């Protein structure tokens, strides 16, 4: 188990909200243990044109190992709401249900179940907090990272994009899981050593301004660093950016083949203008192979603007705005009951309703391009490719839910993203350009469930 996942037997069952446990005790007391269906989905996209599903691996590991340790039970015994007999029952608790999910890296849209849990109601209820925590966060970061990668490649050039976000993410777990999600979405490498160890990610990095400042001269810093790290990238904007570029050129001329600097990094100022001027200086010196790497407050919009302005930039380091998904730091995810004891259930509250019963999402294609998603009932025959797979059965992972190398998940994401219409992959795309519709059978189920609820409410009011 990667050390960062923090799924420790003595505490993992407590990664939940109090009300999940109070409901679990209430279900236990009332002998309510019939199968329930819960859907994890996103209600609306807001400023996104598609989402990239991510975080399933951690969700399945949690469910497969879910149990209450003696330490966890001792802690719960100090809390007023819990009866000793309930805690005795928890000592043998385990997840025994089925889970259906879209594979990690799959583009998804509003109201489509990313995960569907079918289990005795208490078990399915207890899963809510952890599943929302992991899948919401990693899907948020993967979706943001995908937009950034798309922006860096809008003109067809394959530019490097690296994750520099660890210093400002919201804690170490977020930094490591964020790097994982970004890699799934297409980021090439991370500066985060913990993520590199945990998930075997490529790691990358250059130097900080402090290294240059600590030396008596900029060129001395460049000489020492490049001698120690051949093929390095030198940070040139500590004092005067173009003067820094000239010092790199002088160093290369001075040392010849002894020092092979791979590139320079620009981190401040007008990056487009500085990149053009730096490229001119380097090319005039015959250093056409030296790349220009940019960082500093970047996201998909600034990257697209730089490339629109013709900036000759070969790679980008993206930090805070990706690691925190600064423009949309959370998704409007929900985990809602959609069936219990064989009966469809739904919430009727305005803006927060959900689709009743078990479901399947079918993606339809024309000439290899995804054109429409149909949310259908679970056994309905609908043309297209079904997205939901059974990843757990009776509390154990199926072949579809078995752990996969992150490289395979990344390849799946790239292939599925390539199937989206090109109009969805620009930073300024219209999210309404892709159709998500309900099948006739699901429309009927929604209407019937609403009618049944209306009758029940009318009878209660009478």
C-alpha positions as semicolon CSV with decimal commas, in nm:
position;residue;x (nm);y (nm);z (nm)
1;X;0,000;0,000;0,000
2;X;0,147;0,342;-0,088
3;X;0,234;0,522;0,235
4;X;0,038;0,830;0,134
5;X;-0,301;0,662;0,120
6;X;-0,329;0,672;0,500
7;X;-0,559;0,369;0,507
8;X;-0,442;0,233;0,840
9;X;-0,642;-0,042;1,012
10;X;-0,662;0,151;1,339
11;X;-0,816;0,463;1,185
12;X;-0,951;0,402;0,833
13;X;-1,311;0,333;0,941
14;X;-1,315;0,675;1,109
15;X;-1,266;0,857;0,778
16;X;-1,635;0,936;0,792
17;X;-1,883;1,189;0,926
18;X;-2,057;1,137;1,259
19;X;-2,398;1,122;1,097
20;X;-2,296;0,823;0,885
21;X;-2,234;0,630;1,205
22;X;-2,550;0,751;1,379
23;X;-2,753;0,646;1,073
24;X;-2,572;0,312;1,068
25;X;-2,671;0,254;1,431
26;X;-3,029;0,354;1,351
27;X;-3,044;0,110;1,058
28;X;-2,900;-0,161;1,287
29;X;-3,156;-0,092;1,560
30;X;-3,444;-0,099;1,308
31;X;-3,317;-0,418;1,140
32;X;-3,296;-0,234;0,809
33;X;-3,046;-0,429;0,602
34;X;-3,211;-0,468;0,263
35;X;-3,000;-0,389;-0,046
36;X;-2,973;-0,020;-0,129
37;X;-2,845;0,159;-0,438
38;X;-2,638;0,475;-0,399
39;X;-2,506;0,680;-0,692
40;X;-2,202;0,908;-0,682
41;X;-2,240;1,170;-0,955
42;X;-2,178;1,534;-1,038
43;X;-2,482;1,760;-1,065
44;X;-2,340;2,030;-1,294
45;X;-2,017;2,119;-1,470
46;X;-2,002;2,496;-1,408
47;X;-1,677;2,603;-1,578
48;X;-1,583;2,259;-1,709
49;X;-1,677;2,105;-2,043
50;X;-1,613;1,747;-1,933
51;X;-1,474;1,576;-1,625
52;X;-1,209;1,306;-1,597
53;X;-1,315;1,039;-1,346
54;X;-1,039;0,963;-1,097
55;X;-0,988;0,822;-0,747
56;X;-1,155;0,483;-0,788
57;X;-0,846;0,288;-0,679
58;X;-0,844;0,447;-0,335
59;X;-1,221;0,403;-0,304
60;X;-1,203;0,031;-0,375
61;X;-0,910;-0,023;-0,142
62;X;-1,105;0,148;0,135
63;X;-1,414;-0,067;0,081
64;X;-1,220;-0,391;0,053
65;X;-1,035;-0,332;0,380
66;X;-1,309;-0,152;0,573
67;X;-1,328;-0,269;0,934
68;X;-1,335;-0,126;1,285
69;X;-1,017;-0,183;1,481
70;X;-1,009;-0,215;1,857
71;X;-0,865;0,137;1,872
72;X;-1,150;0,275;1,659
73;X;-1,411;0,098;1,872
74;X;-1,249;0,226;2,191
75;X;-1,274;0,578;2,054
76;X;-1,639;0,535;1,955
77;X;-1,713;0,404;2,305
78;X;-1,624;0,749;2,439
79;X;-1,894;0,909;2,220
80;X;-2,241;0,942;2,373
81;X;-2,453;0,832;2,074
82;X;-2,327;0,474;2,052
83;X;-2,464;0,174;2,242
84;X;-2,231;-0,106;2,359
85;X;-2,429;-0,366;2,165
86;X;-2,391;-0,163;1,845
87;X;-2,016;-0,139;1,899
88;X;-2,004;-0,516;1,950
89;X;-2,178;-0,552;1,613
90;X;-1,929;-0,314;1,451
91;X;-1,642;-0,539;1,562
92;X;-1,742;-0,781;1,283
93;X;-1,836;-0,515;1,028
94;X;-1,719;-0,550;0,669
95;X;-1,833;-0,432;0,328
96;X;-2,016;-0,710;0,143
97;X;-2,172;-0,525;-0,147
98;X;-2,124;-0,475;-0,520
99;X;-1,975;-0,168;-0,684
100;X;-2,015;-0,049;-1,042
101;X;-1,796;0,230;-1,174
102;X;-1,660;0,397;-1,485
103;X;-1,287;0,321;-1,528
104;X;-1,050;0,586;-1,401
105;X;-0,955;0,829;-1,674
106;X;-1,295;0,814;-1,845
107;X;-1,449;1,151;-1,944
108;X;-1,787;1,191;-1,776
109;X;-2,072;1,442;-1,768
110;X;-2,344;1,563;-1,526
111;X;-2,588;1,319;-1,365
112;X;-2,391;1,016;-1,485
113;X;-2,298;0,776;-1,204
114;X;-1,922;0,764;-1,163
115;X;-1,976;0,500;-0,897
116;X;-2,283;0,298;-0,807
117;X;-2,282;0,110;-0,475
118;X;-2,526;-0,177;-0,422
119;X;-2,510;-0,313;-0,068
120;X;-2,707;-0,347;0,257
121;X;-2,812;0,006;0,332
122;X;-2,588;0,060;0,633
123;X;-2,278;-0,056;0,447
124;X;-2,356;0,159;0,145
125;X;-2,432;0,459;0,367
126;X;-2,102;0,434;0,554
127;X;-1,909;0,446;0,227
128;X;-2,038;0,793;0,138
129;X;-1,788;1,026;0,303
130;X;-1,467;0,853;0,197
131;X;-1,585;0,792;-0,160
132;X;-1,691;1,153;-0,201
133;X;-1,365;1,273;-0,047
134;X;-1,135;1,074;-0,274
135;X;-1,329;1,075;-0,599
136;X;-1,437;1,438;-0,580
137;X;-1,083;1,563;-0,520
138;X;-0,903;1,348;-0,772
139;X;-1,169;1,406;-1,038
140;X;-1,140;1,781;-0,973
141;X;-0,763;1,779;-1,026
142;X;-0,767;1,536;-1,320
143;X;-1,028;1,751;-1,494
144;X;-0,825;2,069;-1,440
145;X;-0,502;1,899;-1,548
146;X;-0,664;1,767;-1,865
147;X;-0,762;2,122;-1,964
148;X;-0,405;2,239;-1,905
149;X;-0,259;1,959;-2,117
150;X;-0,511;2,034;-2,393
151;X;-0,415;2,403;-2,388
152;X;-0,046;2,318;-2,416
153;X;-0,117;2,109;-2,725
154;X;-0,384;2,316;-2,898
155;X;-0,160;2,385;-3,198
156;X;-0,062;2,020;-3,231
157;X;0,279;2,058;-3,062
158;X;0,361;1,805;-2,791
159;X;0,487;2,030;-2,511
160;X;0,601;1,910;-2,171
161;X;0,374;1,992;-1,876
162;X;0,499;1,934;-1,521
163;X;0,321;1,948;-1,185
164;X;0,481;2,204;-0,952
165;X;0,186;2,229;-0,714
166;X;0,291;2,060;-0,390
167;X;0,386;2,371;-0,194
168;X;0,038;2,523;-0,208
169;X;-0,194;2,223;-0,219
170;X;-0,417;2,167;0,080
171;X;-0,199;1,923;0,272
172;X;0,037;1,641;0,187
173;X;-0,232;1,386;0,100
174;X;-0,384;1,630;-0,148
175;X;-0,041;1,697;-0,298
176;X;0,028;1,329;-0,358
177;X;-0,321;1,237;-0,478
178;X;-0,328;1,551;-0,692
179;X;-0,004;1,452;-0,863
180;X;-0,153;1,107;-0,927
181;X;-0,470;1,255;-1,078
182;X;-0,276;1,502;-1,291
183;X;-0,059;1,222;-1,429
184;X;-0,369;1,020;-1,521
185;X;-0,492;1,325;-1,714
186;X;-0,171;1,362;-1,912
187;X;0,077;1,567;-1,708
188;X;0,427;1,442;-1,790
189;X;0,602;1,463;-1,452
190;X;0,583;1,602;-1,099
191;X;0,822;1,780;-0,867
192;X;0,665;1,586;-0,577
193;X;0,908;1,319;-0,455
194;X;0,649;1,148;-0,234
195;X;0,415;1,106;-0,531
196;X;0,705;0,979;-0,737
197;X;0,775;0,709;-0,480
198;X;0,413;0,620;-0,413
199;X;0,305;0,587;-0,776
200;X;0,631;0,551;-0,968
201;X;0,576;0,886;-1,139
202;X;0,849;1,064;-1,337
203;X;0,992;1,343;-1,120
204;X;1,142;1,665;-1,244
205;X;1,279;1,993;-1,115
206;X;1,524;2,272;-1,184
207;X;1,651;2,518;-0,924
208;X;1,518;2,799;-0,704
209;X;1,610;3,166;-0,707
210;X;1,767;3,116;-0,365
211;X;2,042;2,902;-0,516
212;X;2,138;3,182;-0,752
213;X;2,115;3,445;-0,477
214;X;2,334;3,240;-0,243
215;X;2,627;3,261;-0,485
216;X;2,842;3,570;-0,528
217;X;2,750;3,587;-0,896
218;X;2,482;3,448;-1,123
219;X;2,728;3,290;-1,362
220;X;2,907;3,120;-1,072
221;X;2,575;2,964;-0,971
222;X;2,508;2,852;-1,328
223;X;2,856;2,706;-1,364
224;X;2,840;2,510;-1,038
225;X;2,491;2,376;-1,091
226;X;2,538;2,271;-1,453
227;X;2,867;2,102;-1,368
228;X;2,692;1,894;-1,102
229;X;2,376;1,827;-1,304
230;X;2,442;1,783;-1,676
231;X;2,136;1,838;-1,897
232;X;1,988;2,069;-1,634
233;X;1,752;2,363;-1,686
234;X;1,881;2,694;-1,550
235;X;1,653;2,956;-1,393
236;X;1,747;3,286;-1,558
237;X;1,512;3,551;-1,411
238;X;1,657;3,607;-1,063
239;X;1,793;3,949;-1,156
240;X;1,760;4,045;-1,522
241;X;1,612;3,775;-1,743
242;X;1,782;3,849;-2,074
243;X;2,112;3,917;-1,898
244;X;2,070;3,574;-1,740
245;X;2,019;3,422;-2,085
246;X;2,337;3,589;-2,208
247;X;2,527;3,441;-1,914
248;X;2,402;3,094;-2,008
249;X;2,527;3,156;-2,363
250;X;2,865;3,273;-2,232
251;X;2,887;2,965;-2,010
252;X;2,813;2,736;-2,302
253;X;3,074;2,909;-2,517
254;X;3,327;2,894;-2,234
255;X;3,284;2,526;-2,150
256;X;3,203;2,381;-2,492
257;X;3,103;2,015;-2,464
258;X;3,186;2,002;-2,093
259;X;2,846;2,151;-1,997
260;X;2,528;2,052;-2,176
261;X;2,250;2,275;-2,050
262;X;1,914;2,138;-2,163
263;X;1,715;2,455;-2,122
264;X;1,632;2,779;-1,944
265;X;1,334;2,856;-1,722
266;X;1,136;3,180;-1,723
267;X;0,933;3,238;-1,408
268;X;0,823;3,603;-1,413
269;X;0,752;3,903;-1,631
270;X;0,597;3,906;-1,976
271;X;0,665;3,542;-2,054
272;X;0,569;3,568;-2,420
273;X;0,798;3,862;-2,492
274;X;1,080;3,720;-2,281
275;X;1,049;3,383;-2,453
276;X;1,073;3,546;-2,796
277;X;1,376;3,753;-2,699
278;X;1,543;3,456;-2,529
279;X;1,483;3,235;-2,832
280;X;1,641;3,498;-3,057
281;X;1,950;3,522;-2,834
282;X;1,988;3,145;-2,812
283;X;1,937;3,086;-3,182
284;X;2,182;3,361;-3,279
285;X;2,439;3,190;-3,056
286;X;2,375;2,859;-3,233
287;X;2,202;2,710;-2,929
288;X;1,886;2,607;-3,111
289;X;1,850;2,288;-2,909
290;X;1,817;2,465;-2,575
291;X;1,452;2,456;-2,471
292;X;1,255;2,731;-2,302
293;X;1,051;2,626;-2,001
294;X;0,797;2,862;-1,841
295;X;0,641;2,869;-1,496
296;X;0,475;3,119;-1,263
297;X;0,097;3,148;-1,217
298;X;0,006;2,936;-1,517
299;X;-0,318;2,759;-1,606
300;X;-0,498;2,661;-1,926
301;X;-0,600;3,019;-2,001
302;X;-0,257;3,176;-1,956
303;X;-0,095;2,892;-2,152
304;X;-0,343;2,932;-2,438
305;X;-0,281;3,308;-2,438
306;X;0,098;3,260;-2,449
307;X;0,071;3,025;-2,744
308;X;-0,180;3,252;-2,920
309;X;0,084;3,525;-2,892
310;X;0,338;3,298;-3,058
311;X;0,556;3,244;-2,754
312;X;0,827;2,988;-2,842
313;X;0,785;2,792;-2,518
314;X;0,864;2,420;-2,512
315;X;0,727;2,326;-2,171
316;X;0,531;2,451;-1,873
317;X;0,554;2,405;-1,498
318;X;0,207;2,447;-1,348
319;X;0,162;2,479;-0,975
320;X;-0,101;2,646;-0,758
321;X;-0,377;2,689;-1,014
322;X;-0,371;2,320;-1,102
323;X;-0,289;2,174;-0,759
324;X;-0,581;2,358;-0,600
325;X;-0,797;2,379;-0,915
326;X;-0,809;2,746;-0,821
327;X;-1,094;2,852;-1,049
328;X;-1,315;2,562;-0,936
329;X;-1,169;2,401;-0,623
330;X;-1,457;2,156;-0,577
331;X;-1,715;1,976;-0,784
332;X;-2,087;1,962;-0,711
333;X;-2,073;1,591;-0,636
334;X;-2,346;1,398;-0,459
335;X;-2,394;1,047;-0,321
336;X;-2,765;0,976;-0,322
337;X;-2,993;0,687;-0,245
338;X;-3,163;0,574;-0,565
339;X;-3,313;0,244;-0,453
340;X;-3,394;0,044;-0,140
341;X;-3,548;-0,299;-0,091
342;X;-3,620;-0,330;-0,462
343;X;-3,802;0,005;-0,488
344;X;-3,665;0,308;-0,677
345;X;-3,605;0,609;-0,452
346;X;-3,526;0,970;-0,532
347;X;-3,495;1,316;-0,384
348;X;-3,741;1,577;-0,513
349;X;-3,580;1,895;-0,379
350;X;-3,537;2,155;-0,655
351;X;-3,185;2,164;-0,807
352;X;-3,094;1,858;-0,601
353;X;-3,305;1,580;-0,744
354;X;-3,150;1,252;-0,855
355;X;-3,229;0,965;-1,090
356;X;-3,396;0,660;-0,933
357;X;-3,291;0,296;-0,955
358;X;-2,983;0,124;-1,090
359;X;-2,846;0,264;-1,414
360;X;-2,603;0,221;-1,700
361;X;-2,434;0,497;-1,899
362;X;-2,397;0,427;-2,271
363;X;-2,166;0,632;-2,491
364;X;-2,266;0,659;-2,856
365;X;-2,023;0,727;-3,140
366;X;-2,021;0,847;-3,498
367;X;-1,705;0,777;-3,701
368;X;-1,509;0,713;-3,381
369;X;-1,614;1,038;-3,211
370;X;-1,836;1,041;-2,904
371;X;-2,156;1,228;-2,987
372;X;-2,398;1,148;-2,705
373;X;-2,431;0,977;-2,368
374;X;-2,750;0,795;-2,276
375;X;-2,829;0,733;-1,909
376;X;-3,038;0,418;-1,919
377;X;-3,184;0,165;-1,678
378;X;-2,942;-0,107;-1,570
379;X;-3,059;-0,389;-1,801
380;X;-3,181;-0,180;-2,093
381;X;-3,048;-0,262;-2,438
382;X;-2,909;0,060;-2,581
383;X;-2,678;0,103;-2,877
384;X;-2,329;0,216;-2,781
385;X;-2,053;0,138;-2,535
386;X;-2,155;0,086;-2,170
387;X;-1,930;0,276;-1,929
388;X;-2,015;0,126;-1,590
389;X;-1,828;-0,194;-1,501
390;X;-1,878;-0,424;-1,204
391;X;-1,561;-0,359;-1,006
392;X;-1,658;-0,528;-0,678
393;X;-1,879;-0,830;-0,608
394;X;-1,970;-0,941;-0,256
395;X;-1,712;-0,705;-0,113
396;X;-1,422;-0,830;-0,326
397;X;-1,268;-0,677;-0,633
398;X;-1,353;-0,827;-0,967
399;X;-1,110;-0,849;-1,258
400;X;-1,240;-0,512;-1,381
401;X;-1,168;-0,363;-1,038
402;X;-0,821;-0,510;-0,991
403;X;-0,540;-0,259;-0,933
404;X;-0,385;-0,141;-1,259
405;X;-0,055;0,032;-1,331
406;X;-0,101;0,406;-1,342
407;X;0,051;0,403;-1,689
408;X;-0,240;0,187;-1,810
409;X;-0,494;0,424;-1,654
410;X;-0,317;0,715;-1,820
411;X;-0,329;0,540;-2,158
412;X;-0,700;0,472;-2,112
413;X;-0,759;0,839;-2,031
414;X;-0,568;0,954;-2,340
415;X;-0,763;0,718;-2,566
416;X;-1,101;0,816;-2,426
417;X;-1,022;1,188;-2,433
418;X;-0,919;1,156;-2,798
419;X;-1,274;1,033;-2,867
420;X;-1,433;1,358;-2,747
421;X;-1,534;1,617;-3,004
422;X;-1,251;1,864;-3,055
423;X;-1,487;2,152;-2,970
424;X;-1,505;2,028;-2,610
425;X;-1,130;2,036;-2,562
426;X;-1,062;2,408;-2,589
427;X;-1,054;2,620;-2,270
428;X;-1,344;2,830;-2,401
429;X;-1,568;2,543;-2,510
430;X;-1,943;2,547;-2,454
431;X;-2,037;2,268;-2,209
432;X;-2,380;2,240;-2,373
433;X;-2,219;2,116;-2,695
434;X;-2,239;1,753;-2,579
435;X;-2,570;1,573;-2,534
436;X;-2,650;1,371;-2,223
437;X;-3,001;1,228;-2,243
438;X;-3,220;0,989;-2,047
439;X;-3,350;0,676;-2,214
440;X;-3,725;0,635;-2,254
441;X;-3,727;0,363;-1,988
442;X;-3,543;0,583;-1,738
443;X;-3,773;0,877;-1,816
444;X;-4,067;0,647;-1,737
445;X;-3,904;0,532;-1,413
446;X;-3,847;0,892;-1,305
447;X;-4,210;0,983;-1,376
448;X;-4,344;0,674;-1,200
449;X;-4,126;0,735;-0,894
450;X;-4,235;1,098;-0,875
451;X;-4,599;0,992;-0,900
452;X;-4,558;0,731;-0,627
453;X;-4,394;0,985;-0,397
454;X;-4,669;1,235;-0,468
455;X;-4,933;0,977;-0,374
456;X;-4,748;0,892;-0,053
457;X;-4,716;1,256;0,047
458;X;-5,083;1,318;-0,032
459;X;-5,185;1,021;0,183
460;X;-4,968;1,143;0,471
461;X;-5,123;1,488;0,447
462;X;-5,478;1,356;0,446
